[in-house]
């Protein structure tokens, strides 16, 4: 008697799915992995009008998850440019404080926050840098109460991305617009781990791996990190804040909800000491900041402060950025990312910090995360400063790691040990 052999289970083929189904799966990742939205919660979304199909999918899944109310704030490139072309000069020192206050009140009442990245990285490239800087400062001041709740991780929040034509053409300039958008969507889906049969399980496994690395770093209690490479363009010592904590992967917000703040994420990060950064560093990737492209950043630090900053493109914007306030010249974050990160290995320069920061080790100018200090969530500003945590209106990440970067962990007694060699964990 012959015995029938059961057929092997079919392999999940994400690529063969219709785009609408791919988008739907990605929306589920945003709601259930990024936010872990809770029944009865309000949700605030920020997006551009080009992202409407994704916003609609996310809104649908948010209500299915029990959201009390979903509110979306939309932006638009043409109306943003109209301000720079036609607004009176006083406009650039003004922000909608009433709206910022409302958003802060919503977060303070427990609303979750989802930002959808993907705006044109070069939107403001041809505009007056002084006006761009003034508008950014005004907006940062207005939004500071809301951002303090974010940097303290008081609520569950997350950032995901959506492919837009202008962004896609910058990433893939040789392709037609439709081809570029399709290819960028596929890159977003892949980097965001939406392509697996069970994205929730895939994210749990990924977070577990990052938590293992974080635990190792927290056990080491390094006093500082030294970044250096063979070509001599970087030799930077970043002191770490007193009682610093490393973080990475998902984590529990102050409201008790476990969420993943960045989709995707590959980093382990912590808080530098604002006064203990010395040396020189060159960016390994361009920075897209508020619609301006800044390329080949080089900075010199002394006593924690940038004393010299240059760039081959966007230098005026860079120097205005670091002049926002005293904290803008100091570091609020340092992060380690292996060069073998899937985003780095994709070979794609995304021109978007959400992705490019997960392709390379990086530092961030400006505001520190209180959650990266022992008990930091409950500390007041003076106590945080005393521990070395920086305070600023800005928080801007830029990439310094590469396949040639070495990183040493430096103990309090001055001894050091290899932490990364040629961009990989040692």
C-alpha positions in Angstrom: 0.0 0.0 0.0 1.5 3.3 -1.0 1.6 6.2 1.5 0.6 9.6 0.3 3.1 12.3 1.2 1.5 15.5 2.4 2.5 18.5 0.3 4.9 21.0 1.8 3.3 24.2 3.1 3.3 27.0 0.6 6.0 29.6 1.0 4.6 33.0 1.7 5.2 35.2 -1.3 4.8 38.9 -0.4 6.0 40.1 -3.8 3.0 38.4 -5.5 0.4 40.2 -3.4 -1.6 43.1 -5.0 -0.3 46.5 -3.9 -3.5 47.2 -1.9 -2.9 44.1 0.1 0.7 45.0 0.7 -0.3 48.5 1.9 -2.9 46.9 4.2 -0.4 44.7 5.8 1.9 47.6 6.3 -0.9 49.6 7.9 -1.4 46.7 10.4 2.3 46.9 11.2 2.0 50.6 12.0 -1.0 50.1 14.3 -0.2 46.9 16.0 3.7 46.9 16.0 4.6 50.5 15.9 1.9 52.0 18.1 0.4 48.9 19.7 -2.7 51.1 19.9 -5.0 50.4 22.8 -8.8 50.2 22.9 -10.2 53.6 24.0 -7.1 55.6 22.9 -7.2 58.6 20.7 -4.7 58.7 17.8 -3.2 61.7 16.2 -1.6 61.2 12.8 0.5 63.7 10.8 1.0 63.1 7.1 1.1 64.8 3.7 -2.0 64.7 1.4 -0.1 62.4 -1.0 -0.1 59.7 1.8 -3.9 59.6 1.9 -4.2 55.9 0.8 -2.0 54.7 3.7 -3.7 57.1 6.2 -7.0 55.6 5.3 -5.8 52.0 5.8 -4.2 53.0 9.1 -7.3 54.7 10.3 -9.4 51.7 9.4 -7.1 49.4 11.4 -7.0 51.9 14.3 -10.7 51.8 14.6 -10.7 48.0 14.4 -8.2 48.0 17.3 -10.7 50.1 19.3 -9.5 53.6 18.8 -11.8 56.2 20.4 -11.0 58.8 17.7 -8.5 59.2 14.9 -7.5 62.8 13.9 -5.1 63.5 11.0 -3.2 66.7 10.3 -2.3 67.0 6.6 0.5 68.9 5.0 1.0 69.9 1.4 4.1 70.8 -0.6 2.5 73.5 -2.7 0.9 75.3 0.3 4.2 75.0 2.2 6.0 76.7 -0.7 3.4 79.4 -1.0 4.4 80.7 2.4 8.0 81.2 1.3 6.9 82.9 -1.9 4.2 85.2 -0.7 4.0 85.5 3.1 4.9 88.7 4.9 8.2 88.6 6.7 6.6 88.3 10.2 5.2 85.0 9.2 8.5 83.2 9.6 8.7 84.0 13.3 5.2 82.8 13.9 3.7 79.3 14.5 0.2 78.1 15.2 0.6 78.0 19.0 -3.1 77.1 19.4 -2.6 73.9 17.4 0.6 73.0 19.1 -1.1 73.5 22.5 -4.0 71.3 21.4 -1.6 68.5 20.3 0.3 68.8 23.6 -3.0 68.6 25.5 -4.0 65.5 23.5 -0.7 63.7 24.3 -1.0 64.8 27.9 -4.5 63.1 28.0 -3.0 59.9 26.6 -3.5 60.1 22.9 -1.0 58.1 20.8 1.0 59.7 18.0 1.9 58.5 14.6 4.0 60.5 12.2 4.3 59.4 8.5 7.6 60.4 6.9 8.1 60.8 3.2 7.9 64.5 2.4 10.0 65.9 -0.5 13.6 66.0 1.1 14.5 68.9 -1.2 11.3 70.9 -1.0 12.9 74.1 0.4 16.3 73.8 -1.3 15.7 77.0 -3.3 14.3 79.0 -0.5 16.0 81.6 1.7 17.9 79.7 4.4 17.2 82.5 6.9 13.5 82.2 6.5 13.7 78.4 6.7 15.7 78.7 10.0 13.3 81.2 11.5 10.3 79.1 10.6 11.9 76.0 12.1 12.8 77.8 15.3 9.2 79.2 15.7 7.8 75.8 15.1 10.2 74.1 17.5 9.3 76.6 20.3 5.6 76.1 19.8 5.9 72.3 19.8 8.3 72.0 22.7 5.7 70.9 25.3 4.4 68.2 23.0 8.0 67.1 22.1 8.9 66.9 25.7 6.2 64.2 26.2 7.7 62.4 23.2 11.3 62.5 24.4 10.2 61.4 27.8 8.4 58.5 26.0 5.3 59.4 28.1 3.0 57.9 25.4 3.1 55.2 22.8 4.2 56.8 19.5 5.8 55.7 16.3 7.1 56.9 12.9 6.6 55.0 9.6 7.1 56.1 6.0 5.2 56.4 2.8 6.6 56.6 -0.7 5.9 59.9 -2.5 6.8 60.9 -6.1 9.3 63.6 -5.2 11.1 61.5 -2.6 11.1 58.4 -4.9 12.7 60.4 -7.8 15.4 61.6 -5.5 16.2 58.1 -4.4 15.9 56.5 -7.8 16.6 59.3 -10.3 17.1 57.0 -13.3 13.6 55.5 -13.1 10.3 56.9 -14.3 8.2 58.3 -11.5 5.9 55.3 -11.4 8.8 52.9 -11.3 10.6 54.9 -8.7 7.5 55.0 -6.4 7.0 51.3 -6.8 10.6 50.5 -6.0 10.6 52.8 -3.0 7.5 51.2 -1.6 9.1 47.8 -1.9 12.2 49.1 -0.1 9.9 50.5 2.7 8.0 47.3 3.0 11.2 45.2 3.2 13.0 47.5 5.7 9.9 47.7 7.9 9.6 43.8 8.1 6.1 43.9 6.6 7.1 41.2 4.0 7.2 38.2 6.3 4.2 35.8 6.8 3.8 37.1 10.4 5.2 40.7 10.8 4.3 40.8 14.5 6.4 37.7 15.2 9.2 39.0 13.0 9.3 42.2 15.0 9.3 40.4 18.3 12.3 38.4 17.2 14.1 41.5 16.0 13.4 43.3 19.3 14.7 40.4 21.2 18.0 40.5 19.3 18.3 44.3 19.9 17.5 43.9 23.6 20.3 41.3 23.9 22.8 43.9 22.5 21.4 46.6 24.7 21.7 44.4 27.8 25.4 43.8 26.9 26.1 47.5 26.6 24.3 48.3 29.8 26.4 45.7 31.7 29.6 47.2 30.3 28.9 50.7 31.7 31.3 52.5 29.4 32.4 56.0 30.3 32.8 57.0 26.7 32.9 55.9 23.1 35.6 56.7 20.6 34.8 56.7 16.9 37.8 56.6 14.5 38.5 55.5 11.0 41.6 54.8 9.0 41.3 57.7 6.6 41.6 60.2 9.4 38.3 62.0 8.8 36.9 61.1 12.1 38.4 60.8 15.6 35.6 61.6 18.1 35.3 60.8 21.7 31.7 60.9 23.0 31.4 60.9 26.8 28.3 59.2 28.1 25.9 60.8 30.6 26.0 59.8 34.2 23.6 56.9 34.9 23.0 56.5 31.1 20.9 53.6 29.8 21.1 52.0 26.4 17.9 51.4 24.5 16.9 49.7 21.3 14.0 47.8 19.8 10.6 48.2 21.3 10.0 49.5 24.8 7.3 50.3 27.3 6.1 53.9 27.3 5.2 55.8 30.4 1.6 54.8 29.9 2.5 51.2 30.1 2.1 50.4 26.4 4.9 48.5 24.6 5.6 50.2 21.3 8.2 50.5 18.5 9.0 54.2 18.1 10.7 53.8 14.7 9.6 51.5 11.9 12.2 50.5 10.8 14.9 50.4 13.6 18.3 48.8 13.8 20.0 51.0 16.4 21.2 50.7 20.0 21.2 54.3 21.4 21.9 56.2 24.6 22.5 59.7 26.0 25.9 61.4 25.6 27.2 63.8 28.2 26.6 67.3 26.9 30.0 68.6 28.1 32.2 65.6 27.3 32.4 65.4 23.5 35.8 66.2 21.9 37.4 65.7 18.5 36.4 65.8 14.8 33.9 63.9 12.8 32.7 63.7 9.2 29.3 62.6 8.1 29.1 59.3 6.1 25.7 60.2 4.5 23.9 63.3 3.5 21.3 64.8 5.8 17.9 65.9 4.6 16.6 68.5 7.1 13.3 70.3 6.8 13.3 70.3 3.0 17.0 71.1 2.7 19.8 68.7 1.7 23.1 69.1 3.7 26.0 67.2 2.3 29.5 66.2 3.6 29.1 67.6 7.1 32.3 68.0 9.1 32.3 69.2 12.7 34.9 69.9 15.4 33.8 69.5 19.0 35.5 71.0 22.1 34.1 70.5 25.6 30.8 69.2 24.2 30.2 72.1 21.8 30.6 72.3 18.0 33.2 75.0 17.5 33.4 74.6 13.7 30.9 73.2 11.2 31.2 72.9 7.4 29.3 71.2 4.6 29.7 71.1 0.8 26.0 71.8 0.3 23.6 73.4 2.8 26.3 74.8 5.0 24.3 78.0 5.7 21.4 75.9 6.8 23.7 73.7 9.0 25.2 76.7 10.8 21.8 78.3 11.3 20.5 74.9 12.7 23.3 74.7 15.3 22.6 78.3 16.3 19.0 77.6 17.2 20.0 77.6 20.9 23.1 76.6 23.0 21.9 73.0 23.1 21.8 72.8 19.3 25.6 72.7 19.3 25.7 69.7 21.7 24.8 66.1 21.4 21.5 64.5 22.6 22.0 61.0 21.3 24.6 58.5 20.2 23.7 55.3 18.4 25.4 52.2 17.2 24.3 50.4 14.0 26.3 47.6 12.3 27.2 48.1 8.7 25.6 44.7 8.1 22.2 46.2 8.9 19.7 45.2 6.2 19.2 48.9 5.3 22.9 49.5 4.8 23.2 46.3 2.8 20.3 47.3 0.5 22.7 49.9 -1.0 19.9 52.5 -1.1 20.6 56.0 0.0 17.1 57.0 1.2 17.7 60.7 1.8 15.5 60.2 4.8 16.8 60.0 8.4 14.2 57.4 9.5 16.0 55.0 7.1 19.5 56.3 6.8 20.1 56.4 10.5 19.4 52.7 10.6 22.1 52.1 8.0 24.9 53.7 10.0 26.0 54.6 13.5 25.0 58.2 14.2 24.9 61.1 16.5 22.1 63.6 17.1 22.3 67.3 17.8 20.0 68.7 20.4 17.5 67.3 22.8 18.3 64.2 24.8 15.9 61.4 25.6 15.1 61.3 29.3 14.3 57.6 29.0 18.0 56.9 28.4 18.9 57.8 32.0 18.1 55.7 35.1 14.9 57.2 36.4 15.1 60.0 33.8 11.3 60.0 33.1 10.6 61.5 36.5 13.5 64.0 36.7 13.0 67.7 36.2 15.1 69.7 33.7 17.7 70.8 36.2 18.4 67.2 37.4 18.6 66.0 33.8 21.1 68.7 33.0 23.1 67.8 36.1 23.4 64.2 34.8 24.7 65.6 31.5 21.5 65.2 29.4 21.3 68.0 26.8 18.3 70.3 26.4 17.4 72.0 23.1 14.5 72.9 20.8 15.9 70.6 18.1 16.8 66.9 17.8 18.5 66.1 14.4 20.3 62.8 13.7 23.1 62.6 11.2 25.1 59.5 10.1 28.8 59.0 10.9 29.2 55.2 10.7 30.5 53.1 7.7 32.1 49.9 6.8 35.4 51.6 7.8 34.5 52.9 11.2 36.0 51.5 14.4 34.4 52.1 17.8 36.1 51.6 21.2 34.3 51.5 24.5 36.3 53.5 27.1 36.0 52.6 30.8 36.1 55.1 33.6 39.8 54.3 34.3 40.7 55.1 30.7 41.1 51.5 29.5 39.5 50.7 26.2 38.2 47.6 24.4 37.1 47.1 20.8 33.3 47.5 20.4 33.1 47.7 16.6 35.6 47.0 13.9 35.0 48.1 10.3 31.4 48.8 11.2 30.7 45.4 12.7 30.3 44.4 16.3 33.5 43.1 17.8 
